[in-house]
Amino acid sequence: MVVHRTCSFCAGEIEPGTGQLFVKRDGSLYAFCSSSCRKQQMGLGRVGHRLRWTQAHELKRLAEQRRQPTAAAPPTPKAGAGKAKATPAEPEKPPTAKKAPKPKPAEGAPAPADDAGATPKKARPKKAAPPPAST
């Protein structure tokens, strides 16, 4: 009996009598249609559906398109949607308070620290100029 396999990497069909079969120690089987697919998955650790040249990429892209509803289709009306129902009024939300601007410090006063617990930085003394070199 002839067994038709699909490539574990690119999802392409493998002709009977061709390809490579890789068996892991845990007993899992990987079938590859070419050495390129084997090297991509086993050696480089790539995933087939992420590469555009593989059939697996095309299959995944088509599956995602089927799952997403089309934007052109209008929403279907629900049963009884034409009847107006009295809904209780929602309570109004209180207005949000805006942050007040920080007051500007008076001239000559030290600037306030940004953090509540932080201390203001101390001014470093200027370095004295080196004495002139004597010759």
DSSP file (Angstrom, degrees, kcal/mol; ACC not computed):
  #  RESIDUE AA STRUCTURE BP1 BP2  ACC     N-H-->O    O-->H-N    N-H-->O    O-->H-N    TCO  KAPPA ALPHA  PHI   PSI    X-CA   Y-CA   Z-CA
    1    1 A M              0   0    0      0, 0.0     2,-0.4     0, 0.0     0, 0.0   0.000 360.0 360.0 360.0 132.6    0.0    0.0    0.0
    2    2 A V        -     0   0    0     14,-0.0     2,-0.5     1,-0.0     0, 0.0  -0.687 360.0-149.9 -86.9 130.1    1.4    3.4   -1.0
    3    3 A V        -     0   0    0     -2,-0.4     2,-0.6     2,-0.0    -1,-0.0  -0.887   3.2-151.5-103.4 124.2    1.5    6.0    1.7
    4    4 A H        -     0   0    0     -2,-0.5     2,-0.3    12,-0.1    11,-0.1  -0.842  20.8-173.5 -94.1 124.6    1.1    9.7    0.7
    5    5 A R  E     -A   14   0A   0      9,-0.8     9,-2.8    -2,-0.6     2,-0.4  -0.781  17.4-138.8-115.8 159.7    2.8   12.0    3.1
    6    6 A T  E     -A   13   0A   0     -2,-0.3    25,-0.3     7,-0.2     7,-0.2  -0.915  34.0-100.0-115.0 148.0    3.0   15.8    3.5
    7    7 A C     >  -     0   0    0      5,-3.1     4,-1.1    -2,-0.4    25,-0.2  -0.411  21.4-141.5 -67.0 135.7    6.2   17.7    4.3
    8    8 A S  T  4 S+     0   0    0     23,-3.7    40,-0.2     2,-0.1    -1,-0.1   0.731  97.8  36.5 -70.1 -21.7    6.4   18.6    7.9
    9    9 A F  T  4 S+     0   0    0     22,-0.4    -1,-0.1    39,-0.1    47,-0.1   0.904 131.5  18.8 -96.5 -56.0    7.9   22.0    7.0
   10   10 A C  T  4 S-     0   0    0     45,-0.1    46,-1.2     2,-0.1    45,-0.9   0.521  90.0-127.9-100.8  -4.7    6.4   23.3    3.8
   11   11 A A     <  +     0   0    0     -4,-1.1     2,-0.1     1,-0.2    -3,-0.1   0.673  58.7 146.1  66.0  19.5    3.2   21.2    3.8
   12   12 A G        -     0   0    0      1,-0.1    -5,-3.1    -6,-0.1     2,-0.3  -0.472  56.6 -97.6 -81.4 159.3    3.9   20.1    0.2
   13   13 A E  E     -A    6   0A   0     -7,-0.2     2,-0.5    -2,-0.1    -7,-0.2  -0.579  32.4-143.3 -79.1 138.1    3.0   16.6   -1.0
   14   14 A I  E     -A    5   0A   0     -9,-2.8    -9,-0.8    -2,-0.3     3,-0.1  -0.900  15.5-128.1-104.0 124.4    5.8   14.0   -1.0
   15   15 A E    >   -     0   0    0     -2,-0.5     3,-1.9     1,-0.1     2,-0.1  -0.409  37.6 -94.6 -65.6 143.2    5.9   11.5   -3.9
   16   16 A P  T 3  S+     0   0    0      0, 0.0    -1,-0.1     0, 0.0     3,-0.1  -0.384 112.5  22.9 -60.2 135.2    6.1    7.9   -2.7
   17   17 A G  T 3  S+     0   0    0      1,-0.3     2,-0.2    -3,-0.1    -2,-0.1   0.441 111.2  86.9  87.6   1.1    9.7    6.7   -2.7
   18   18 A T    <   +     0   0    0     -3,-1.9    -1,-0.3     2,-0.0    16,-0.1  -0.754  62.0  40.5-123.7 172.9   11.1   10.2   -2.3
   19   19 A G  S    S-     0   0    0     14,-0.3     2,-0.4    -2,-0.2    14,-0.2  -0.201  78.7 -80.5  85.3-177.2   11.9   12.5    0.6
   20   20 A Q  E     -B   32   0B   0     12,-2.6    12,-3.1    14,-0.1     2,-0.5  -0.961  25.3-149.0-129.0 145.0   13.4   11.9    4.0
   21   21 A L  E     -B   31   0B   0     -2,-0.4     2,-0.5    10,-0.2    10,-0.2  -0.970  13.0-163.8-116.3 121.4   11.8   10.6    7.1
   22   22 A F  E     -B   30   0B   0      8,-3.8     8,-2.8    -2,-0.5     2,-0.5  -0.915   0.9-163.7-109.7 127.3   13.3   11.8   10.4
   23   23 A V  E     -B   29   0B   0     -2,-0.5     6,-0.2     6,-0.2     2,-0.1  -0.946   8.8-149.6-113.5 121.8   12.5    9.9   13.6
   24   24 A K    >   -     0   0    0      4,-2.5     3,-1.6    -2,-0.5     6,-0.0  -0.366  30.7-105.0 -81.9 167.9   13.2   11.7   16.9
   25   25 A R  T 3  S+     0   0    0      1,-0.3    -1,-0.1     2,-0.1    -2,-0.0   0.778 120.1  58.7 -65.2 -27.1   14.1    9.8   20.1
   26   26 A D  T 3  S-     0   0    0      2,-0.1    -1,-0.3     1,-0.0    -3,-0.0   0.490 122.1-104.8 -82.5  -1.5   10.6   10.3   21.5
   27   27 A G  S <  S+     0   0    0     -3,-1.6     2,-0.2     1,-0.3    -2,-0.1   0.421  72.5 141.3  97.9  -1.0    9.1    8.5   18.5
   28   28 A S        -     0   0    0      1,-0.0    -4,-2.5    -5,-0.0     2,-0.4  -0.533  41.9-139.0 -78.0 143.7    7.7   11.5   16.6
   29   29 A L  E     -B   23   0B   0     -6,-0.2     2,-0.4    -2,-0.2    -6,-0.2  -0.831  15.8-170.9-107.1 139.0    8.1   11.4   12.8
   30   30 A Y  E     -B   22   0B   0     -8,-2.8    -8,-3.8    -2,-0.4     2,-0.5  -0.996   7.3-161.4-125.8 124.7    9.0   14.3   10.5
   31   31 A A  E     -B   21   0B   0     -2,-0.4   -23,-3.7   -25,-0.3     2,-0.4  -0.910   7.6-168.5-107.8 132.7    8.7   13.8    6.8
   32   32 A F  E     -B   20   0B   0    -12,-3.1   -12,-2.6    -2,-0.5     3,-0.1  -0.962  20.4-155.3-124.1 138.5   10.6   16.2    4.5
   33   33 A C  S    S+     0   0    0     -2,-0.4     2,-0.3   -14,-0.2   -14,-0.3   0.766  80.5   6.7 -81.1 -25.9   10.2   16.6    0.8
   34   34 A S  S  > S-     0   0    0    -16,-0.1     4,-1.7   -14,-0.1    -1,-0.1  -0.943  74.3-106.9-149.3 168.0   13.8   18.0    0.3
   35   35 A S  H  > S+     0   0    0     -2,-0.3     4,-2.7     1,-0.2     5,-0.2   0.798 117.0  63.0 -69.3 -26.4   17.0   18.6    2.1
   36   36 A S  H  > S+     0   0    0      2,-0.2     4,-2.2     1,-0.2    -1,-0.2   0.936 105.2  44.3 -61.4 -46.7   16.2   22.3    2.0
   37   37 A C  H  > S+     0   0    0      2,-0.2     4,-2.0     1,-0.2     5,-0.3   0.894 113.4  51.4 -65.7 -39.2   13.1   21.8    4.1
   38   38 A R  H  X>S+     0   0    0     -4,-1.7     4,-2.6     1,-0.2     5,-0.7   0.927 112.5  45.2 -63.8 -45.5   15.0   19.5    6.5
   39   39 A K  I  X>S+     0   0    0     -4,-2.7     5,-2.1     1,-0.2     4,-0.7   0.873 110.7  54.2 -67.5 -37.3   17.8   22.0    7.0
   40   40 A Q  I  <5S+     0   0    0     -4,-2.2     6,-2.6    -5,-0.2    -1,-0.2   0.921 120.5  30.0 -63.1 -43.9   15.3   24.9    7.5
   41   41 A Q  I  X5S+     0   0    0     -4,-2.0     4,-0.5     4,-0.2    -2,-0.2   0.944 130.6  30.9 -83.7 -51.0   13.4   23.1   10.3
   42   42 A M  I  <5S+     0   0    0     -4,-2.6    -3,-0.2    -5,-0.3    -2,-0.1   0.906 130.0  31.6 -80.0 -41.4   16.0   20.9   12.0
   43   43 A G  I  <<S+     0   0    0     -5,-0.7    -3,-0.2    -4,-0.7    -4,-0.1   0.918 131.8  27.2 -84.2 -45.4   19.2   22.9   11.5
   44   44 A L  T  4<S-     0   0    0     -5,-2.1    -3,-0.2     2,-0.1    -4,-0.1   0.599  94.6-130.1 -97.4 -13.3   18.0   26.5   11.5
   45   45 A G     <  +     0   0    0     -4,-0.5    -4,-0.2    -6,-0.3     2,-0.1   0.787  49.6 157.0  72.3  28.2   14.9   26.1   13.7
   46   46 A R        -     0   0    0     -6,-2.6     2,-0.5     1,-0.0    -1,-0.2  -0.459  40.8-126.7 -86.1 160.3   12.5   27.9   11.3
   47   47 A V    >   -     0   0    0     -2,-0.1     3,-1.3     1,-0.1     4,-0.4  -0.921  13.2-140.1-109.5 130.7    8.8   27.5   11.2
   48   48 A G  G >  S+     0   0    0     -2,-0.5     3,-1.3     1,-0.3     9,-0.4   0.829  95.3  57.3 -62.5 -38.7    7.3   26.7    7.8
   49   49 A H  G 3  S+     0   0    0      1,-0.3    -1,-0.3     7,-0.2    12,-0.1   0.586  99.0  62.6 -75.0  -7.0    4.2   28.8    7.9
   50   50 A R  G <  S+     0   0    0     -3,-1.3     2,-0.5     2,-0.0    -1,-0.3   0.611  88.8  79.6 -89.3 -12.7    6.2   32.0    8.4
   51   51 A L  S X  S-     0   0    0     -3,-1.3     3,-1.4    -4,-0.4     6,-0.4  -0.837  73.4-144.7-100.2 130.4    8.1   31.7    5.1
   52   52 A R  T 3  S+     0   0    0     -2,-0.5     6,-0.1     1,-0.3    -1,-0.1   0.739  92.8  63.6 -67.4 -24.4    6.2   32.9    2.1
   53   53 A W  T 3  S+     0   0    0      4,-0.1    -1,-0.3     3,-0.0     2,-0.2   0.601  87.5  89.9 -79.3  -8.1    7.6   30.3   -0.3
   54   54 A T  S <> S-     0   0    0     -3,-1.4     4,-1.1    -6,-0.3     3,-0.2  -0.534  76.5-134.0 -89.0 154.5    6.0   27.4    1.5
   55   55 A Q  H  > S+     0   0    0    -45,-0.9     4,-2.4     1,-0.2   -44,-0.2   0.785 106.1  65.7 -72.3 -27.7    2.6   26.0    0.9
   56   56 A A  H  > S+     0   0    0    -46,-1.2     4,-2.2     1,-0.2    -1,-0.2   0.860  98.4  53.4 -62.6 -35.3    2.0   26.0    4.7
   57   57 A H  H  > S+     0   0    0     -6,-0.4     4,-2.4    -9,-0.4    -1,-0.2   0.923 109.6  47.6 -64.3 -44.4    2.2   29.9    4.6
   58   58 A E  H  X S+     0   0    0     -4,-1.1     4,-2.2     1,-0.2    -2,-0.2   0.900 111.4  50.6 -64.7 -41.1   -0.5   30.0    1.9
   59   59 A L  H  X S+     0   0    0     -4,-2.4     4,-2.0     1,-0.2    -1,-0.2   0.908 112.0  46.8 -64.2 -42.0   -2.7   27.5    3.8
   60   60 A K  H  X S+     0   0    0     -4,-2.2     4,-2.1     2,-0.2    -2,-0.2   0.902 110.9  52.2 -67.8 -39.7   -2.5   29.5    7.0
   61   61 A R  H  X S+     0   0    0     -4,-2.4     4,-1.7     1,-0.2    -2,-0.2   0.903 110.7  47.6 -62.7 -41.7   -3.2   32.8    5.2
   62   62 A L  H  X S+     0   0    0     -4,-2.2     4,-1.7     1,-0.2    -1,-0.2   0.881 110.2  52.6 -66.6 -37.9   -6.3   31.3    3.6
   63   63 A A  H  X S+     0   0    0     -4,-2.0     4,-1.4     1,-0.2    -2,-0.2   0.882 108.8  50.0 -65.4 -37.5   -7.5   30.0    6.9
   64   64 A E  H  X S+     0   0    0     -4,-2.1     4,-1.6     1,-0.2    -1,-0.2   0.862 107.6  54.0 -68.9 -34.7   -7.1   33.4    8.6
   65   65 A Q  H  < S+     0   0    0     -4,-1.7    -1,-0.2     1,-0.2    -2,-0.2   0.865 106.9  51.5 -67.0 -34.7   -9.1   35.0    5.8
   66   66 A R  H  < S+     0   0    0     -4,-1.7    -1,-0.2     1,-0.2    -2,-0.2   0.852 108.5  51.9 -69.1 -33.8  -12.0   32.6    6.3
   67   67 A R  H  < S+     0   0    0     -4,-1.4    -1,-0.2    -5,-0.1    -2,-0.2   0.843  96.6  76.3 -73.0 -33.5  -12.1   33.4   10.0
   68   68 A Q  S  < S-     0   0    0     -4,-1.6     2,-0.1     1,-0.1     3,-0.1  -0.641  84.8-125.2 -82.9 131.0  -12.3   37.2    9.6
   69   69 A P        -     0   0    0      0, 0.0     2,-0.2     0, 0.0    -2,-0.1  -0.444  30.8-106.9 -70.9 148.2  -15.7   38.5    8.6
   70   70 A T        -     0   0    0      1,-0.1     3,-0.4    -2,-0.1    -4,-0.0  -0.501  15.7-138.9 -76.0 145.4  -15.6   40.7    5.5
   71   71 A A  S    S+     0   0    0      1,-0.2    -1,-0.1    -2,-0.2     0, 0.0   0.729  97.6  64.1 -76.3 -22.4  -16.1   44.4    6.0
   72   72 A A  S    S+     0   0    0      2,-0.1    -1,-0.2     0, 0.0    -2,-0.0   0.760  80.8  91.9 -75.3 -24.4  -18.4   44.8    3.0
   73   73 A A  S    S-     0   0    0     -3,-0.4     3,-0.1     1,-0.1     0, 0.0  -0.563  77.6-130.8 -75.1 127.1  -21.2   42.5    4.5
   74   74 A P        -     0   0    0      0, 0.0     2,-0.1     0, 0.0    -2,-0.1  -0.428  32.4 -94.9 -73.4 152.9  -23.8   44.6    6.4
   75   75 A P        -     0   0    0      0, 0.0     0, 0.0     0, 0.0     0, 0.0  -0.412  40.3-116.4 -67.7 142.9  -24.7   43.3    9.9
   76   76 A T        -     0   0    0     -2,-0.1     2,-0.1     1,-0.1    -3,-0.0  -0.609  29.6-115.0 -80.3 137.1  -27.7   41.1   10.0
   77   77 A P        -     0   0    0      0, 0.0     2,-0.2     0, 0.0    -1,-0.1  -0.462  28.8-124.9 -72.6 143.1  -30.7   42.5   12.0
   78   78 A K    >   -     0   0    0     -2,-0.1     3,-1.7     1,-0.1     4,-0.2  -0.483  35.1 -87.2 -83.7 158.1  -31.6   40.6   15.1
   79   79 A A  T 3  S+     0   0    0      1,-0.3    -1,-0.1    -2,-0.2     0, 0.0  -0.463 115.0  13.8 -65.7 130.0  -35.2   39.3   15.7
   80   80 A G  T >  S+     0   0    0     -2,-0.2     3,-0.8    -3,-0.1    -1,-0.3   0.620  84.8 129.2  81.7  13.2  -37.3   41.9   17.4
   81   81 A A  T <   +     0   0    0     -3,-1.7    -2,-0.1     1,-0.2    -1,-0.0   0.736  62.3  65.8 -73.6 -20.6  -34.8   44.7   16.7
   82   82 A G  T 3  S+     0   0    0     -4,-0.2     2,-0.3     2,-0.1    -1,-0.2   0.720  83.1  90.0 -74.1 -20.4  -37.5   46.9   15.1
   83   83 A K  S <  S-     0   0    0     -3,-0.8     2,-0.6     1,-0.1     0, 0.0  -0.575  78.4-129.7 -79.8 137.4  -39.4   47.2   18.5
   84   84 A A        -     0   0    0     -2,-0.3     2,-0.4     2,-0.0    -2,-0.1  -0.759  24.1-161.4 -87.9 125.4  -38.3   50.1   20.7
   85   85 A K        -     0   0    0     -2,-0.6     2,-0.6     0, 0.0     0, 0.0  -0.851  20.6-119.7-107.3 143.2  -37.6   49.1   24.2
   86   86 A A        -     0   0    0     -2,-0.4    -2,-0.0     0, 0.0     0, 0.0  -0.708  32.7-167.0 -81.0 120.4  -37.5   51.4   27.1
   87   87 A T        -     0   0    0     -2,-0.6     2,-0.1     3,-0.0     3,-0.1  -0.872  26.7-106.8-108.3 142.0  -34.0   51.3   28.6
   88   88 A P        -     0   0    0      0, 0.0     2,-0.2     0, 0.0    -1,-0.0  -0.402  41.5-105.5 -65.9 142.1  -33.3   52.8   32.0
   89   89 A A        -     0   0    0      1,-0.1     3,-0.0    -2,-0.1     0, 0.0  -0.449  33.3-122.0 -69.5 137.4  -31.3   56.0   31.8
   90   90 A E        -     0   0    0     -2,-0.2    -1,-0.1     1,-0.1     2,-0.1  -0.580  30.8-105.4 -79.6 141.9  -27.7   55.6   32.8
   91   91 A P        -     0   0    0      0, 0.0     2,-0.2     0, 0.0    -1,-0.1  -0.402  39.5-108.8 -66.7 142.7  -26.5   57.7   35.6
   92   92 A E        -     0   0    0     -2,-0.1    -3,-0.0     1,-0.1     0, 0.0  -0.457  29.6-121.6 -73.6 143.5  -24.3   60.6   34.5
   93   93 A K        -     0   0    0     -2,-0.2     3,-0.1     1,-0.1    -1,-0.1  -0.627  29.3-109.0 -83.5 142.1  -20.6   60.4   35.3
   94   94 A P        -     0   0    0      0, 0.0    -1,-0.1     0, 0.0     3,-0.1  -0.391  44.6 -94.1 -66.6 148.6  -19.2   63.2   37.4
   95   95 A P        -     0   0    0      0, 0.0     2,-0.3     0, 0.0    -3,-0.0  -0.348  42.5-112.6 -64.6 143.8  -16.9   65.5   35.5
   96   96 A T        -     0   0    0     -3,-0.1     2,-0.3     1,-0.1    -3,-0.0  -0.568  28.4-120.4 -79.7 139.8  -13.2   64.5   35.8
   97   97 A A        -     0   0    0     -2,-0.3     2,-0.3    -3,-0.1    -1,-0.1  -0.621  22.9-138.6 -81.5 133.8  -11.0   66.9   37.7
   98   98 A K        -     0   0    0     -2,-0.3     2,-0.2     1,-0.1    -1,-0.0  -0.639  27.5-100.3 -89.9 151.2   -8.2   68.4   35.7
   99   99 A K        -     0   0    0     -2,-0.3    -1,-0.1     1,-0.1     3,-0.1  -0.494  36.3-123.9 -71.2 134.9   -4.8   68.8   37.3
  100  100 A A        -     0   0    0     -2,-0.2    -1,-0.1     1,-0.1     2,-0.0  -0.548  31.6-103.9 -76.4 143.1   -4.1   72.3   38.5
  101  101 A P        -     0   0    0      0, 0.0    -1,-0.1     0, 0.0     3,-0.0  -0.367  40.1-103.1 -66.9 148.5   -0.9   73.9   37.1
  102  102 A K        -     0   0    0      1,-0.1     2,-0.1    -3,-0.1    -3,-0.0  -0.497  38.5-111.8 -71.9 137.7    2.0   74.0   39.4
  103  103 A P        -     0   0    0      0, 0.0    -1,-0.1     0, 0.0    -3,-0.0  -0.416  31.6-113.0 -69.1 146.4    2.6   77.5   40.9
  104  104 A K        -     0   0    0     -2,-0.1     2,-0.1     1,-0.1     7,-0.0  -0.597  33.7-113.7 -79.2 137.7    5.8   79.2   39.8
  105  105 A P        -     0   0    0      0, 0.0     3,-0.1     0, 0.0    -1,-0.1  -0.385  33.4-104.1 -71.2 150.9    8.4   79.7   42.5
  106  106 A A    >   -     0   0    0      1,-0.1     3,-1.8     4,-0.1     2,-0.1  -0.317  48.8 -84.2 -69.3 156.7    9.2   83.2   43.6
  107  107 A E  T 3  S+     0   0    0      1,-0.3    -1,-0.1    -2,-0.0     0, 0.0  -0.396 116.1  17.4 -65.3 136.3   12.4   84.7   42.4
  108  108 A G  T 3  S+     0   0    0      1,-0.3    -1,-0.3    -2,-0.1    -2,-0.1   0.234  97.8 117.9  88.0 -14.0   15.3   83.8   44.6
  109  109 A A  S <  S-     0   0    0     -3,-1.8    -1,-0.3     1,-0.1     2,-0.1  -0.605  73.9-103.6 -85.3 147.5   13.5   80.8   46.2
  110  110 A P        -     0   0    0      0, 0.0    -4,-0.1     0, 0.0    -1,-0.1  -0.386  40.6-103.2 -68.3 148.3   14.8   77.3   45.6
  111  111 A A        -     0   0    0      1,-0.1     2,-0.1    -6,-0.1    -7,-0.0  -0.491  39.5-111.1 -71.1 137.9   13.0   75.2   43.1
  112  112 A P        -     0   0    0      0, 0.0     2,-0.1     0, 0.0    -1,-0.1  -0.376  34.0-106.9 -69.8 150.4   10.7   72.6   44.6
  113  113 A A        -     0   0    0      5,-0.2     6,-0.0     1,-0.1     5,-0.0  -0.485  16.3-135.8 -75.8 146.6   11.8   68.9   44.2
  114  114 A D  S    S+     0   0    0     -2,-0.1     2,-0.3     3,-0.0    -1,-0.1   0.910  90.3  59.5 -69.0 -43.0    9.8   66.8   41.7
  115  115 A D  S    S-     0   0    0      1,-0.1     3,-0.3     4,-0.1    -2,-0.1  -0.639  83.3-133.4 -88.5 145.9    9.5   63.8   44.1
  116  116 A A  S    S+     0   0    0     -2,-0.3    -1,-0.1     1,-0.2    -3,-0.1   0.887 105.3  35.2 -65.5 -39.3    7.9   64.3   47.5
  117  117 A G  S    S+     0   0    0      2,-0.1    -1,-0.2    -3,-0.0     2,-0.2   0.462  95.3 106.0 -95.9  -1.8   10.7   62.5   49.4
  118  118 A A        -     0   0    0     -3,-0.3    -5,-0.2     1,-0.0     3,-0.0  -0.511  63.3-135.4 -83.0 146.6   13.6   63.7   47.3
  119  119 A T        -     0   0    0     -2,-0.2     3,-0.1     1,-0.1    -4,-0.1  -0.727  30.5 -99.6 -96.2 149.5   16.0   66.3   48.6
  120  120 A P        -     0   0    0      0, 0.0     2,-0.1     0, 0.0    -1,-0.1  -0.336  44.7 -99.8 -67.4 151.2   17.1   69.1   46.3
  121  121 A K        -     0   0    0      1,-0.1     2,-0.3    -3,-0.0    -3,-0.0  -0.425  34.7-123.0 -71.5 143.8   20.6   68.7   44.7
  122  122 A K        -     0   0    0     -2,-0.1     2,-0.3    -3,-0.1    -1,-0.1  -0.657  25.8-112.7 -86.4 143.1   23.4   70.6   46.3
  123  123 A A        -     0   0    0     -2,-0.3    -1,-0.1     1,-0.1     0, 0.0  -0.576  30.0-128.7 -74.8 133.0   25.4   73.0   44.1
  124  124 A R        -     0   0    0     -2,-0.3     2,-0.1     1,-0.1    -1,-0.1  -0.612  24.0-113.0 -81.9 141.1   28.9   71.8   43.5
  125  125 A P        -     0   0    0      0, 0.0     2,-0.1     0, 0.0    -1,-0.1  -0.453  36.1-106.2 -70.9 147.5   31.6   74.3   44.2
  126  126 A K        -     0   0    0     -2,-0.1     2,-0.2     1,-0.1     0, 0.0  -0.460  35.0-110.1 -74.2 146.0   33.5   75.5   41.2
  127  127 A K        -     0   0    0     -2,-0.1     2,-0.2     1,-0.1    -1,-0.1  -0.530  32.8-116.8 -75.9 141.4   37.0   74.2   40.8
  128  128 A A        -     0   0    0     -2,-0.2    -1,-0.1     1,-0.1     0, 0.0  -0.489  33.1-103.4 -75.2 147.5   39.8   76.7   41.3
  129  129 A A        -     0   0    0     -2,-0.2    -1,-0.1     1,-0.1     0, 0.0  -0.445  42.8-103.8 -68.8 142.7   41.9   77.5   38.3
  130  130 A P        -     0   0    0      0, 0.0    -1,-0.1     0, 0.0     3,-0.1  -0.355  42.2 -98.9 -67.9 149.7   45.4   75.8   38.5
  131  131 A P        -     0   0    0      0, 0.0     3,-0.1     0, 0.0    -3,-0.0  -0.316  48.4 -90.0 -65.8 152.0   48.2   78.1   39.4
  132  132 A P        -     0   0    0      0, 0.0     2,-0.3     0, 0.0    -3,-0.0  -0.322  46.8-106.0 -63.3 144.7   50.3   79.4   36.5
  133  133 A A        -     0   0    0     -3,-0.1     2,-0.4     1,-0.1     0, 0.0  -0.518  31.0-136.7 -73.8 133.5   53.3   77.2   35.7
  134  134 A S              0   0    0     -2,-0.3    -1,-0.1     1,-0.1     0, 0.0  -0.723 360.0 360.0 -91.9 141.2   56.6   78.6   36.8
  135  135 A T              0   0    0     -2,-0.4    -1,-0.1     0, 0.0    -2,-0.0   0.415 360.0 360.0-112.6 360.0   59.5   78.4   34.4
